[in-house]
Amino acid sequence: MASEAFEEIVEDFEFIEDWEDRYRYVIEQGKDMPALDEALRVPATKVDGCASQVWLHPSIEGGVFSFDGASDAMIVSGLIAVLRKLYNGLAVSDVLEVDARAEMERLGLNEHLSSQRSNGLRAMIERIRLVAGEAV
């Protein structure tokens, strides 16, 4: 149940065999992401449970979920960009149907992230699901 944008990442990962290159690809995704306004980097948008600083700013318009985000770590910014491609543009109710863990396994990220990064990724997914769940 992944978005078309996420499917493009899956396809790109199939062609990139080296994990160093895959990390670079994820980091580039983060660099290409629009910057999060400094005014949105507040305690209410900060995600606890991440080793680095992470802010997620969700919005729901017309029943469609999206979020912007930022991190002080390049790889985490890339993970935010990947999650944006997984979730942005979905109906709020569909956000809760996404098995993010399974989708990330398709990229092989679960086995190539440190335990701290995996915990942070899990915390970001939980925040996204919480916001969507409150809106349904």
N, CA, C and O atoms as a printed pandas DataFrame, in Angstrom:
     atom_number atom_name residue_name chain_id  residue_number  x_coord  y_coord  z_coord
0              1         N          MET        A               1    0.819   -1.191    0.000
1              2        CA          MET        A               1    0.000    0.000    0.000
2              3         C          MET        A               1    0.861    1.252    0.000
3              4         O          MET        A               1    0.488    2.261    0.600
4              5         N          ALA        A               2    1.973    1.202   -0.645
5              6        CA          ALA        A               2    2.874    2.350   -0.682
6              7         C          ALA        A               2    2.466    3.304   -1.805
7              8         O          ALA        A               2    1.846    2.909   -2.792
8              9         N          SER        A               3    2.832    4.555   -1.622
9             10        CA          SER        A               3    2.538    5.564   -2.632
10            11         C          SER        A               3    3.429    5.358   -3.857
11            12         O          SER        A               3    4.422    4.631   -3.811
12            13         N          GLU        A               4    3.056    6.003   -4.923
13            14        CA          GLU        A               4    3.838    5.923   -6.155
14            15         C          GLU        A               4    5.247    6.473   -5.940
15            16         O          GLU        A               4    6.218    5.925   -6.460
16            17         N          ALA        A               5    5.354    7.557   -5.172
17            18        CA          ALA        A               5    6.667    8.159   -4.900
18            19         C          ALA        A               5    7.565    7.192   -4.131
19            20         O          ALA        A               5    8.768    7.126   -4.383
20            21         N          PHE        A               6    6.985    6.447   -3.197
21            22        CA          PHE        A               6    7.777    5.470   -2.443
22            23         C          PHE        A               6    8.189    4.318   -3.348
23            24         O          PHE        A               6    9.307    3.814   -3.244
24            25         N          GLU        A               7    7.296    3.903   -4.232
25            26        CA          GLU        A               7    7.627    2.826   -5.170
26            27         C          GLU        A               7    8.824    3.202   -6.042
27            28         O          GLU        A               7    9.618    2.337   -6.415
28            29         N          GLU        A               8    8.955    4.486   -6.365
29            30        CA          GLU        A               8   10.119    4.939   -7.135
30            31         C          GLU        A               8   11.402    4.718   -6.340
31            32         O          GLU        A               8   12.427    4.335   -6.904
32            33         N          ILE        A               9   11.345    4.961   -5.025
33            34        CA          ILE        A               9   12.523    4.715   -4.187
34            35         C          ILE        A               9   12.852    3.229   -4.183
35            36         O          ILE        A               9   14.019    2.851   -4.290
36            37         N          VAL        A              10   11.835    2.386   -4.061
37            38        CA          VAL        A              10   12.052    0.939   -4.081
38            39         C          VAL        A              10   12.735    0.535   -5.388
39            40         O          VAL        A              10   13.689   -0.244   -5.379
40            41         N          GLU        A              11   12.249    1.064   -6.504
41            42        CA          GLU        A              11   12.842    0.743   -7.806
42            43         C          GLU        A              11   14.286    1.227   -7.887
43            44         O          GLU        A              11   15.157    0.517   -8.389
44            45         N          ASP        A              12   14.536    2.443   -7.388
45            46        CA          ASP        A              12   15.902    2.972   -7.403
46            47         C          ASP        A              12   16.821    2.085   -6.574
47            48         O          ASP        A              12   17.950    1.807   -6.980
48            49         N          PHE        A              13   16.343    1.638   -5.408
49            50        CA          PHE        A              13   17.159    0.786   -4.540
50            51         C          PHE        A              13   17.493   -0.541   -5.206
51            52         O          PHE        A              13   18.542   -1.121   -4.930
52            53         N          GLU        A              14   16.612   -1.033   -6.083
53            54        CA          GLU        A              14   16.886   -2.286   -6.778
54            55         C          GLU        A              14   18.090   -2.153   -7.709
55            56         O          GLU        A              14   18.791   -3.131   -7.968
56            57         N          PHE        A              15   18.327   -0.936   -8.211
57            58        CA          PHE        A              15   19.446   -0.707   -9.121
58            59         C          PHE        A              15   20.730   -0.338   -8.396
59            60         O          PHE        A              15   21.820   -0.476   -8.952
60            61         N          ILE        A              16   20.610    0.133   -7.155
61            62        CA          ILE        A              16   21.788    0.537   -6.374
62            63         C          ILE        A              16   22.161   -0.629   -5.473
63            64         O          ILE        A              16   21.460   -0.921   -4.504
64            65         N          GLU        A              17   23.247   -1.284   -5.787
65            66        CA          GLU        A              17   23.610   -2.482   -5.032
66            67         C          GLU        A              17   24.457   -2.182   -3.806
67            68         O          GLU        A              17   24.313   -2.854   -2.784
68            69         N          ASP        A              18   25.334   -1.192   -3.883
69            70        CA          ASP        A              18   26.259   -0.887   -2.799
70            71         C          ASP        A              18   25.556   -0.071   -1.708
71            72         O          ASP        A              18   24.874    0.911   -2.002
72            73         N          TRP        A              19   25.729   -0.486   -0.443
73            74        CA          TRP        A              19   25.046    0.207    0.649
74            75         C          TRP        A              19   25.570    1.613    0.877
75            76         O          TRP        A              19   24.820    2.477    1.333
76            77         N          GLU        A              20   26.821    1.865    0.578
77            78        CA          GLU        A              20   27.337    3.240    0.676
78            79         C          GLU        A              20   26.563    4.142   -0.293
79            80         O          GLU        A              20   26.190    5.265    0.049
80            81         N          ASP        A              21   26.331    3.635   -1.497
81            82        CA          ASP        A              21   25.580    4.406   -2.491
82            83         C          ASP        A              21   24.124    4.567   -2.071
83            84         O          ASP        A              21   23.524    5.613   -2.317
84            85         N          ARG        A              22   23.558    3.561   -1.450
85            86        CA          ARG        A              22   22.180    3.664   -0.958
86            87         C          ARG        A              22   22.077    4.716    0.139
87            88         O          ARG        A              22   21.122    5.493    0.167
88            89         N          TYR        A              23   23.055    4.745    1.046
89            90        CA          TYR        A              23   23.065    5.783    2.087
90            91         C          TYR        A              23   23.159    7.170    1.456
91            92         O          TYR        A              23   22.460    8.097    1.864
92            93         N          ARG        A              24   24.031    7.299    0.454
93            94        CA          ARG        A              24   24.155    8.582   -0.232
94            95         C          ARG        A              24   22.833    8.981   -0.877
95            96         O          ARG        A              24   22.444   10.148   -0.844
96            97         N          TYR        A              25   22.152    8.011   -1.460
97            98        CA          TYR        A              25   20.851    8.260   -2.088
98            99         C          TYR        A              25   19.854    8.777   -1.044
99           100         O          TYR        A              25   19.152    9.758   -1.292
100          101         N          VAL        A              26   19.789    8.122    0.118
101          102        CA          VAL        A              26   18.864    8.547    1.183
102          103         C          VAL        A              26   19.224    9.952    1.651
103          104         O          VAL        A              26   18.342   10.785    1.857
104          105         N          ILE        A              27   20.517   10.216    1.818
105          106        CA          ILE        A              27   20.956   11.552    2.246
106          107         C          ILE        A              27   20.558   12.606    1.211
107          108         O          ILE        A              27   20.124   13.700    1.570
108          109         N          GLU        A              28   20.704   12.276   -0.066
109          110        CA          GLU        A              28   20.298   13.205   -1.128
110          111         C          GLU        A              28   18.792   13.488   -1.083
111          112         O          GLU        A              28   18.353   14.612   -1.328
112          113         N          GLN        A              29   18.018   12.459   -0.769
113          114        CA          GLN        A              29   16.572   12.662   -0.632
114          115         C          GLN        A              29   16.302   13.724    0.434
115          116         O          GLN        A              29   15.449   14.593    0.254
116          117         N          GLY        A              30   17.035   13.644    1.542
117          118        CA          GLY        A              30   16.882   14.622    2.612
118          119         C          GLY        A              30   17.306   16.016    2.188
119          120         O          GLY        A              30   16.660   17.002    2.545
120          121         N          LYS        A              31   18.388   16.102    1.428
121          122        CA          LYS        A              31   18.861   17.409    0.958
122          123         C          LYS        A              31   17.872   18.045   -0.009
123          124         O          LYS        A              31   17.763   19.269   -0.073
124          125         N          ASP        A              32   17.155   17.221   -0.761
125          126        CA          ASP        A              32   16.186   17.729   -1.740
126          127         C          ASP        A              32   14.851   18.121   -1.101
127          128         O          ASP        A              32   14.002   18.733   -1.749
128          129         N          MET        A              33   14.677   17.770    0.151
129          130        CA          MET        A              33   13.422   18.049    0.846
130          131         C          MET        A              33   13.333   19.548    1.170
131          132         O          MET        A              33   14.346   20.167    1.496
132          133         N          PRO        A              34   12.137   20.130    1.083
133          134        CA          PRO        A              34   12.006   21.541    1.458
134          135         C          PRO        A              34   12.383   21.739    2.930
135          136         O          PRO        A              34   12.102   20.893    3.779
136          137         N          ALA        A              35   13.018   22.863    3.206
137          138        CA          ALA        A              35   13.437   23.163    4.583
138          139         C          ALA        A              35   12.216   23.413    5.459
139          140         O          ALA        A              35   11.238   24.021    5.025
140          141         N          LEU        A              36   12.290   22.937    6.691
141          142        CA          LEU        A              36   11.223   23.182    7.664
142          143         C          LEU        A              36   11.456   24.546    8.280
143          144         O          LEU        A              36   12.549   24.836    8.769
144          145         N          ASP        A              37   10.432   25.383    8.258
145          146        CA          ASP        A              37   10.505   26.721    8.834
146          147         C          ASP        A              37   10.989   26.632   10.281
147          148         O          ASP        A              37   10.515   25.796   11.051
148          149         N          GLU        A              38   11.922   27.487   10.641
149          150        CA          GLU        A              38   12.461   27.509   12.005
150          151         C          GLU        A              38   11.356   27.680   13.041
151          152         O          GLU        A              38   11.457   27.142   14.144
152          153         N          ALA        A              39   10.312   28.417   12.704
153          154        CA          ALA        A              39    9.207   28.649   13.635
154          155         C          ALA        A              39    8.467   27.357   13.977
155          156         O          ALA        A              39    7.753   27.302   14.978
156          157         N          LEU        A              40    8.629   26.312   13.152
157          158        CA          LEU        A              40    7.969   25.027   13.399
158          159         C          LEU        A              40    8.858   24.056   14.176
159          160         O          LEU        A              40    8.431   22.950   14.506
160          161         N          ARG        A              41   10.066   24.458   14.464
161          162        CA          ARG        A              41   10.988   23.621   15.244
162          163         C          ARG        A              41   10.801   23.956   16.723
163          164         O          ARG        A              41   11.625   24.622   17.349
164          165         N          VAL        A              42    9.694   23.470   17.244
165          166        CA          VAL        A              42    9.292   23.764   18.626
166          167         C          VAL        A              42    9.062   22.443   19.365
167          168         O          VAL        A              42    8.959   21.393   18.731
168          169         N          PRO        A              43    8.980   22.486   20.694
169          170        CA          PRO        A              43    8.764   21.255   21.456
170          171         C          PRO        A              43    7.562   20.432   20.990
171          172         O          PRO        A              43    7.607   19.203   21.036
172          173         N          ALA        A              44    6.500   21.084   20.547
173          174        CA          ALA        A              44    5.295   20.360   20.121
174          175         C          ALA        A              44    5.537   19.519   18.871
175          176         O          ALA        A              44    4.846   18.522   18.664
176          177         N          THR        A              45    6.498   19.899   18.037
177          178        CA          THR        A              45    6.753   19.144   16.808
178          179         C          THR        A              45    7.983   18.243   16.937
179          180         O          THR        A              45    8.284   17.471   16.027
180          181         N          LYS        A              46    8.687   18.340   18.054
181          182        CA          LYS        A              46    9.887   17.528   18.262
182          183         C          LYS        A              46    9.495   16.091   18.563
183          184         O          LYS        A              46    8.547   15.837   19.306
184          185         N          VAL        A              47   10.228   15.163   17.984
185          186        CA          VAL        A              47    9.959   13.734   18.167
186          187         C          VAL        A              47   10.926   13.194   19.215
187          188         O          VAL        A              47   12.142   13.228   19.026
188          189         N          ASP        A              48   10.381   12.701   20.311
189          190        CA          ASP        A              48   11.196   12.076   21.341
190          191         C          ASP        A              48   11.558   10.664   20.906
191          192         O          ASP        A              48   10.823   10.036   20.144
192          193         N          GLY        A              49   12.687   10.165   21.391
193          194        CA          GLY        A              49   13.095    8.804   21.074
194          195         C          GLY        A              49   14.093    8.723   19.944
195          196         O          GLY        A              49   14.496    7.633   19.538
196          197         N          CYS        A              50   14.494    9.876   19.435
197          198        CA          CYS        A              50   15.480    9.913   18.361
198          199         C          CYS        A              50   16.825   10.354   18.928
199          200         O          CYS        A              50   16.878   11.235   19.786
200          201         N          ALA        A              51   17.899    9.754   18.458
201          202        CA          ALA        A              51   19.235   10.129   18.922
202          203         C          ALA        A              51   19.583   11.548   18.475
203          204         O          ALA        A              51   20.262   12.282   19.194
204          205         N          SER        A              52   19.116   11.927   17.293
205          206        CA          SER        A              52   19.343   13.284   16.800
206          207         C          SER        A              52   18.061   14.095   16.997
207          208         O          SER        A              52   17.018   13.562   17.377
208          209         N          GLN        A              53   18.166   15.359   16.735
209          210        CA          GLN        A              53   16.986   16.219   16.861
210          211         C          GLN        A              53   16.110   16.018   15.624
211          212         O          GLN        A              53   16.593   16.055   14.492
212          213         N          VAL        A              54   14.819   15.806   15.861
213          214        CA          VAL        A              54   13.867   15.571   14.770
214          215         C          VAL        A              54   12.583   16.344   15.058
215          216         O          VAL        A              54   12.054   16.318   16.169
216          217         N          TRP        A              55   12.099   17.034   14.024
217          218        CA          TRP        A              55   10.824   17.728   14.114
218          219         C          TRP        A              55    9.959   17.278   12.951
219          220         O          TRP        A              55   10.417   17.223   11.810
220          221         N          LEU        A              56    8.705   16.956   13.246
221          222        CA          LEU        A              56    7.722   16.608   12.212
222          223         C          LEU        A              56    6.525   17.543   12.373
223          224         O          LEU        A              56    5.986   17.710   13.467
224          225         N          HIS        A              57    6.128   18.140   11.263
225          226        CA          HIS        A              57    4.978   19.042   11.278
226          227         C          HIS        A              57    3.914   18.494   10.318
227          228         O          HIS        A              57    3.981   18.721    9.110
228          229         N          PRO        A              58    2.926   17.763   10.875
229          230        CA          PRO        A              58    1.887   17.174   10.022
230          231         C          PRO        A              58    0.785   18.182    9.690
231          232         O          PRO        A              58    0.555   19.145   10.422
232          233         N          SER        A              59    0.123   17.934    8.582
233          234        CA          SER        A              59   -1.070   18.715    8.248
234          235         C          SER        A              59   -2.055   17.795    7.526
235          236         O          SER        A              59   -1.675   16.861    6.818
236          237         N          ILE        A              60   -3.321   18.098    7.735
237          238        CA          ILE        A              60   -4.384   17.330    7.090
238          239         C          ILE        A              60   -5.321   18.337    6.438
239          240         O          ILE        A              60   -5.922   19.178    7.106
240          241         N          GLU        A              61   -5.429   18.234    5.137
241          242        CA          GLU        A              61   -6.306   19.137    4.389
242          243         C          GLU        A              61   -7.198   18.304    3.492
243          244         O          GLU        A              61   -6.720   17.525    2.667
244          245         N          GLY        A              62   -8.501   18.478    3.664
245          246        CA          GLY        A              62   -9.454   17.725    2.852
246          247         C          GLY        A              62   -9.329   16.228    3.038
247          248         O          GLY        A              62   -9.579   15.460    2.109
248          249         N          GLY        A              63   -8.941   15.804    4.247
249          250        CA          GLY        A              63   -8.798   14.381    4.535
250          251         C          GLY        A              63   -7.516   13.761    4.023
251          252         O          GLY        A              63   -7.334   12.547    4.119
252          253         N          VAL        A              64   -6.605   14.591    3.471
253          254        CA          VAL        A              64   -5.345   14.107    2.927
254          255         C          VAL        A              64   -4.214   14.463    3.892
255          256         O          VAL        A              64   -4.084   15.607    4.327
256          257         N          PHE        A              65   -3.409   13.466    4.212
257          258        CA          PHE        A              65   -2.316   13.618    5.165
258          259         C          PHE        A              65   -1.032   14.038    4.469
259          260         O          PHE        A              65   -0.724   13.569    3.373
260          261         N          SER        A              66   -0.295   14.915    5.109
261          262        CA          SER        A              66    1.070   15.229    4.670
262          263         C          SER        A              66    1.846   15.744    5.873
263          264         O          SER        A              66    1.261   16.140    6.881
264          265         N          PHE        A              67    3.141   15.736    5.758
265          266        CA          PHE        A              67    3.954   16.326    6.803
266          267         C          PHE        A              67    5.268   16.824    6.225
267          268         O          PHE        A              67    5.749   16.343    5.200
268          269         N          ASP        A              68    5.827   17.800    6.918
269          270        CA          ASP        A              68    7.161   18.291    6.634
270          271         C          ASP        A              68    8.014   17.914    7.830
271          272         O          ASP        A              68    7.481   17.611    8.898
272          273         N          GLY        A              69    9.309   17.929    7.673
273          274        CA          GLY        A              69   10.162   17.571    8.789
274          275         C          GLY        A              69   11.587   18.032    8.590
275          276         O          GLY        A              69   11.982   18.489    7.517
276          277         N          ALA        A              70   12.343   17.894    9.662
277          278        CA          ALA        A              70   13.755   18.269    9.629
278          279         C          ALA        A              70   14.494   17.518   10.719
279          280         O          ALA        A              70   13.903   17.063   11.698
280          281         N          SER        A              71   15.794   17.398   10.529
281          282        CA          SER        A              71   16.669   16.797   11.528
282          283         C          SER        A              71   18.027   17.467   11.436
283          284         O          SER        A              71   18.383   18.049   10.411
284          285         N          ASP        A              72   18.785   17.375   12.532
285          286        CA          ASP        A              72   20.144   17.899   12.513
286          287         C          ASP        A              72   21.145   16.861   12.003
287          288         O          ASP        A              72   22.343   17.136   11.934
288          289         N          ALA        A              73   20.661   15.673   11.648
289          290        CA          ALA        A              73   21.522   14.618   11.104
290          291         C          ALA        A              73   21.132   14.342    9.651
291          292         O          ALA        A              73   19.949   14.202    9.339
292          293         N          MET        A              74   22.121   14.266    8.773
293          294        CA          MET        A              74   21.835   14.103    7.340
294          295         C          MET        A              74   21.100   12.809    7.025
295          296         O          MET        A              74   20.147   12.820    6.246
296          297         N          ILE        A              75   21.521   11.699    7.614
297          298        CA          ILE        A              75   20.855   10.429    7.308
298          299         C          ILE        A              75   19.420   10.446    7.820
299          300         O          ILE        A              75   18.530    9.885    7.181
300          301         N          VAL        A              76   19.186   11.079    8.961
301          302        CA          VAL        A              76   17.824   11.145    9.507
302          303         C          VAL        A              76   16.955   12.043    8.639
303          304         O          VAL        A              76   15.778   11.748    8.434
304          305         N          SER        A              77   17.510   13.124    8.130
305          306        CA          SER        A              77   16.764   13.956    7.174
306          307         C          SER        A              77   16.352   13.120    5.970
307          308         O          SER        A              77   15.242   13.258    5.456
308          309         N          GLY        A              78   17.251   12.257    5.530
309          310        CA          GLY        A              78   16.927   11.365    4.417
310          311         C          GLY        A              78   15.820   10.400    4.778
311          312         O          GLY        A              78   14.946   10.125    3.956
312          313         N          LEU        A              79   15.843    9.877    6.000
313          314        CA          LEU        A              79   14.770    8.972    6.438
314          315         C          LEU        A              79   13.434    9.707    6.504
315          316         O          LEU        A              79   12.393    9.141    6.171
316          317         N          ILE        A              80   13.464   10.960    6.931
317          318        CA          ILE        A              80   12.239   11.768    6.932
318          319         C          ILE        A              80   11.721   11.899    5.506
319          320         O          ILE        A              80   10.522   11.759    5.264
320          321         N          ALA        A              81   12.620   12.167    4.562
321          322        CA          ALA        A              81   12.217   12.298    3.156
322          323         C          ALA        A              81   11.598   11.003    2.642
323          324         O          ALA        A              81   10.614   11.034    1.904
324          325         N          VAL        A              82   12.173    9.863    3.030
325          326        CA          VAL        A              82   11.622    8.570    2.621
326          327         C          VAL        A              82   10.226    8.390    3.218
327          328         O          VAL        A              82    9.309    7.949    2.525
328          329         N          LEU        A              83   10.062    8.727    4.494
329          330        CA          LEU        A              83    8.741    8.622    5.119
330          331         C          LEU        A              83    7.740    9.568    4.475
331          332         O          LEU        A              83    6.564    9.228    4.346
332          333         N          ARG        A              84    8.186   10.741    4.072
333          334        CA          ARG        A              84    7.283   11.675    3.380
334          335         C          ARG        A              84    6.771   11.044    2.089
335          336         O          ARG        A              84    5.599   11.183    1.739
336          337         N          LYS        A              85    7.659   10.353    1.392
337          338        CA          LYS        A              85    7.231    9.715    0.149
338          339         C          LYS        A              85    6.323    8.527    0.411
339          340         O          LYS        A              85    5.506    8.166   -0.436
340          341         N          LEU        A              86    6.462    7.923    1.571
341          342        CA          LEU        A              86    5.598    6.806    1.941
342          343         C          LEU        A              86    4.196    7.288    2.311
343          344         O          LEU        A              86    3.204    6.667    1.930
344          345         N          TYR        A              87    4.114    8.384    3.046
345          346        CA          TYR        A              87    2.838    8.813    3.627
346          347         C          TYR        A              87    2.167   10.023    2.970
347          348         O          TYR        A              87    0.939   10.070    2.893
348          349         N          ASN        A              88    2.938   10.992    2.500
349          350        CA          ASN        A              88    2.319   12.221    2.007
350          351         C          ASN        A              88    1.383   11.959    0.833
351          352         O          ASN        A              88    1.715   11.238   -0.108
352          353         N          GLY        A              89    0.220   12.558    0.917
353          354        CA          GLY        A              89   -0.767   12.429   -0.149
354          355         C          GLY        A              89   -1.768   11.314    0.066
355          356         O          GLY        A              89   -2.692   11.147   -0.731
356          357         N          LEU        A              90   -1.597   10.544    1.139
357          358        CA          LEU        A              90   -2.561    9.479    1.429
358          359         C          LEU        A              90   -3.758   10.040    2.186
359          360         O          LEU        A              90   -3.652   11.034    2.904
360          361         N          ALA        A              91   -4.892    9.382    2.009
361          362        CA          ALA        A              91   -6.044    9.702    2.848
362          363         C          ALA        A              91   -5.666    9.371    4.288
363          364         O          ALA        A              91   -4.938    8.410    4.537
364          365         N          VAL        A              92   -6.158   10.163    5.231
365          366        CA          VAL        A              92   -5.790    9.966    6.636
366          367         C          VAL        A              92   -6.044    8.525    7.071
367          368         O          VAL        A              92   -5.218    7.930    7.763
368          369         N          SER        A              93   -7.174    7.967    6.674
369          370        CA          SER        A              93   -7.492    6.591    7.073
370          371         C          SER        A              93   -6.499    5.591    6.477
371          372         O          SER        A              93   -6.229    4.554    7.082
372          373         N          ASP        A              94   -5.958    5.892    5.306
373          374        CA          ASP        A              94   -4.983    4.994    4.679
374          375         C          ASP        A              94   -3.632    5.021    5.388
375          376         O          ASP        A              94   -2.888    4.041    5.343
376          377         N          VAL        A              95   -3.315    6.135    6.039
377          378        CA          VAL        A              95   -2.051    6.236    6.772
378          379         C          VAL        A              95   -1.966    5.115    7.797
379          380         O          VAL        A              95   -0.908    4.516    7.989
380          381         N          LEU        A              96   -3.082    4.837    8.451
381          382        CA          LEU        A              96   -3.104    3.808    9.485
382          383         C          LEU        A              96   -2.995    2.393    8.906
383          384         O          LEU        A              96   -2.663    1.454    9.628
384          385         N          GLU        A              97   -3.267    2.241    7.631
385          386        CA          GLU        A              97   -3.196    0.931    6.974
386          387         C          GLU        A              97   -1.794    0.597    6.482
387          388         O          GLU        A              97   -1.502   -0.560    6.178
388          389         N          VAL        A              98   -0.920    1.605    6.402
389          390        CA          VAL        A              98    0.437    1.382    5.901
390          391         C          VAL        A              98    1.232    0.587    6.935
391          392         O          VAL        A              98    1.275    0.945    8.112
392          393         N          ASP        A              99    1.854   -0.486    6.481
393          394        CA          ASP        A              99    2.760   -1.255    7.327
394          395         C          ASP        A              99    4.169   -0.719    7.048
395          396         O          ASP        A              99    4.907   -1.258    6.224
396          397         N          ALA        A             100    4.513    0.346    7.754
397          398        CA          ALA        A             100    5.774    1.043    7.493
398          399         C          ALA        A             100    6.974    0.125    7.691
399          400         O          ALA        A             100    7.954    0.205    6.950
400          401         N          ARG        A             101    6.894   -0.740    8.688
401          402        CA          ARG        A             101    8.019   -1.652    8.938
402          403         C          ARG        A             101    8.256   -2.548    7.712
403          404         O          ARG        A             101    9.393   -2.730    7.277
404          405         N          ALA        A             102    7.185   -3.096    7.172
405          406        CA          ALA        A             102    7.308   -3.953    5.989
406          407         C          ALA        A             102    7.808   -3.156    4.784
407          408         O          ALA        A             102    8.619   -3.648    4.000
408          409         N          GLU        A             103    7.321   -1.933    4.644
409          410        CA          GLU        A             103    7.763   -1.110    3.511
410          411         C          GLU        A             103    9.248   -0.786    3.638
411          412         O          GLU        A             103    9.973   -0.822    2.645
412          413         N          MET        A             104    9.703   -0.474    4.836
413          414        CA          MET        A             104   11.124   -0.194    5.039
414          415         C          MET        A             104   11.970   -1.446    4.828
415          416         O          MET        A             104   13.109   -1.359    4.369
416          417         N          GLU        A             105   11.416   -2.602    5.159
417          418        CA          GLU        A             105   12.127   -3.862    4.903
418          419         C          GLU        A             105   12.345   -4.067    3.413
419          420         O          GLU        A             105   13.344   -4.661    3.008
420          421         N          ARG        A             106   11.422   -3.582    2.597
421          422        CA          ARG        A             106   11.600   -3.683    1.146
422          423         C          ARG        A             106   12.855   -2.946    0.691
423          424         O          ARG        A             106   13.470   -3.304   -0.314
424          425         N          LEU        A             107   13.224   -1.910    1.446
425          426        CA          LEU        A             107   14.443   -1.160    1.137
426          427         C          LEU        A             107   15.664   -1.768    1.810
427          428         O          LEU        A             107   16.796   -1.424    1.471
428          429         N          GLY        A             108   15.443   -2.665    2.757
429          430        CA          GLY        A             108   16.546   -3.248    3.492
430          431         C          GLY        A             108   17.093   -2.335    4.570
431          432         O          GLY        A             108   18.152   -2.606    5.137
432          433         N          LEU        A             109   16.380   -1.251    4.860
433          434        CA          LEU        A             109   16.885   -0.279    5.827
434          435         C          LEU        A             109   16.933   -0.840    7.241
435          436         O          LEU        A             109   17.837   -0.509    8.009
436          437         N          ASN        A             110   15.975   -1.682    7.591
437          438        CA          ASN        A             110   15.908   -2.185    8.964
438          439         C          ASN        A             110   17.202   -2.865    9.382
439          440         O          ASN        A             110   17.641   -2.724   10.524
440          441         N          GLU        A             111   17.810   -3.597    8.470
441          442        CA          GLU        A             111   19.024   -4.332    8.835
442          443         C          GLU        A             111   20.302   -3.521    8.646
443          444         O          GLU        A             111   21.385   -3.983    9.006
444          445         N          HIS        A             112   20.190   -2.310    8.081
445          446        CA          HIS        A             112   21.378   -1.505    7.838
446          447         C          HIS        A             112   21.434   -0.218    8.653
447          448         O          HIS        A             112   22.346    0.590    8.479
448          449         N          LEU        A             113   20.471   -0.028    9.533
449          450        CA          LEU        A             113   20.488    1.145   10.412
450          451         C          LEU        A             113   20.964    0.721   11.789
451          452         O          LEU        A             113   20.727   -0.407   12.221
452          453         N          SER        A             114   21.630    1.626   12.466
453          454        CA          SER        A             114   22.026    1.346   13.852
454          455         C          SER        A             114   20.759    1.215   14.693
455          456         O          SER        A             114   19.682    1.640   14.275
456          457         N          SER        A             115   20.893    0.629   15.869
457          458        CA          SER        A             115   19.714    0.474   16.731
458          459         C          SER        A             115   19.151    1.837   17.121
459          460         O          SER        A             115   17.935    1.984   17.247
460          461         N          GLN        A             116   20.017    2.844   17.315
461          462        CA          GLN        A             116   19.526    4.187   17.638
462          463         C          GLN        A             116   18.724    4.770   16.485
463          464         O          GLN        A             116   17.665    5.360   16.696
464          465         N          ARG        A             117   19.229    4.607   15.263
465          466        CA          ARG        A             117   18.505    5.123   14.091
466          467         C          ARG        A             117   17.186    4.367   13.903
467          468         O          ARG        A             117   16.168    4.967   13.560
468          469         N          SER        A             118   17.206    3.064   14.127
469          470        CA          SER        A             118   15.975    2.265   14.012
470          471         C          SER        A             118   14.942    2.721   15.035
471          472         O          SER        A             118   13.756    2.827   14.721
472          473         N          ASN        A             119   15.391    2.991   16.256
473          474        CA          ASN        A             119   14.472    3.492   17.287
474          475         C          ASN        A             119   13.903    4.847   16.895
475          476         O          ASN        A             119   12.715    5.105   17.092
476          477         N          GLY        A             120   14.744    5.710   16.341
477          478        CA          GLY        A             120   14.276    7.017   15.888
478          479         C          GLY        A             120   13.279    6.903   14.759
479          480         O          GLY        A             120   12.279    7.621   14.733
480          481         N          LEU        A             121   13.543    6.003   13.820
481          482        CA          LEU        A             121   12.619    5.776   12.713
482          483         C          LEU        A             121   11.277    5.289   13.245
483          484         O          LEU        A             121   10.221    5.744   12.805
484          485         N          ARG        A             122   11.328    4.370   14.186
485          486        CA          ARG        A             122   10.107    3.854   14.814
486          487         C          ARG        A             122    9.343    4.978   15.519
487          488         O          ARG        A             122    8.116    5.033   15.443
488          489         N          ALA        A             123   10.061    5.874   16.204
489          490        CA          ALA        A             123    9.421    6.998   16.893
490          491         C          ALA        A             123    8.746    7.941   15.898
491          492         O          ALA        A             123    7.661    8.455   16.171
492          493         N          MET        A             124    9.378    8.169   14.749
493          494        CA          MET        A             124    8.772    9.031   13.736
494          495         C          MET        A             124    7.498    8.391   13.181
495          496         O          MET        A             124    6.489    9.071   12.995
496          497         N          ILE        A             125    7.545    7.103   12.921
497          498        CA          ILE        A             125    6.371    6.388   12.399
498          499         C          ILE        A             125    5.240    6.423   13.427
499          500         O          ILE        A             125    4.080    6.631   13.071
500          501         N          GLU        A             126    5.578    6.223   14.691
501          502        CA          GLU        A             126    4.555    6.267   15.743
502          503         C          GLU        A             126    3.905    7.638   15.812
503          504         O          GLU        A             126    2.690    7.736   15.990
504          505         N          ARG        A             127    4.698    8.710   15.673
505          506        CA          ARG        A             127    4.134   10.071   15.694
506          507         C          ARG        A             127    3.181   10.269   14.525
507          508         O          ARG        A             127    2.098   10.828   14.696
508          509         N          ILE        A             128    3.573    9.817   13.344
509          510        CA          ILE        A             128    2.729    9.944   12.151
510          511         C          ILE        A             128    1.408    9.200   12.367
511          512         O          ILE        A             128    0.337    9.730   12.073
512          513         N          ARG        A             129    1.491    7.976   12.877
513          514        CA          ARG        A             129    0.283    7.177   13.116
514          515         C          ARG        A             129   -0.601    7.808   14.195
515          516         O          ARG        A             129   -1.828    7.772   14.094
516          517         N          LEU        A             130    0.016    8.380   15.213
517          518        CA          LEU        A             130   -0.743    9.031   16.280
518          519         C          LEU        A             130   -1.544   10.213   15.721
519          520         O          LEU        A             130   -2.736   10.346   15.998
520          521         N          VAL        A             131   -0.897   11.050   14.951
521          522        CA          VAL        A             131   -1.572   12.212   14.363
522          523         C          VAL        A             131   -2.712   11.770   13.456
523          524         O          VAL        A             131   -3.810   12.323   13.517
524          525         N          ALA        A             132   -2.453   10.774   12.616
525          526        CA          ALA        A             132   -3.492   10.276   11.707
526          527         C          ALA        A             132   -4.630    9.643   12.498
527          528         O          ALA        A             132   -5.798    9.842   12.166
528          529         N          GLY        A             133   -4.299    8.875   13.549
529          530        CA          GLY        A             133   -5.321    8.233   14.362
530          531         C          GLY        A             133   -6.217    9.225   15.059
531          532         O          GLY        A             133   -7.419    8.996   15.191
532          533         N          GLU        A             134   -5.646   10.326   15.507
533          534        CA          GLU        A             134   -6.443   11.372   16.163
534          535         C          GLU        A             134   -7.366   12.083   15.185
535          536         O          GLU        A             134   -8.397   12.629   15.577
536          537         N          ALA        A             135   -6.990   12.075   13.911
537          538        CA          ALA        A             135   -7.778   12.791   12.903
538          539         C          ALA        A             135   -8.896   11.951   12.305
539          540         O          ALA        A             135   -9.812   12.489   11.683
540          541         N          VAL        A             136   -8.829   10.638   12.489
541          542        CA          VAL        A             136   -9.838    9.752   11.884
542          543         C          VAL        A             136  -11.124    9.823   12.673
543          544         O          VAL        A             136  -12.097    9.153   12.328
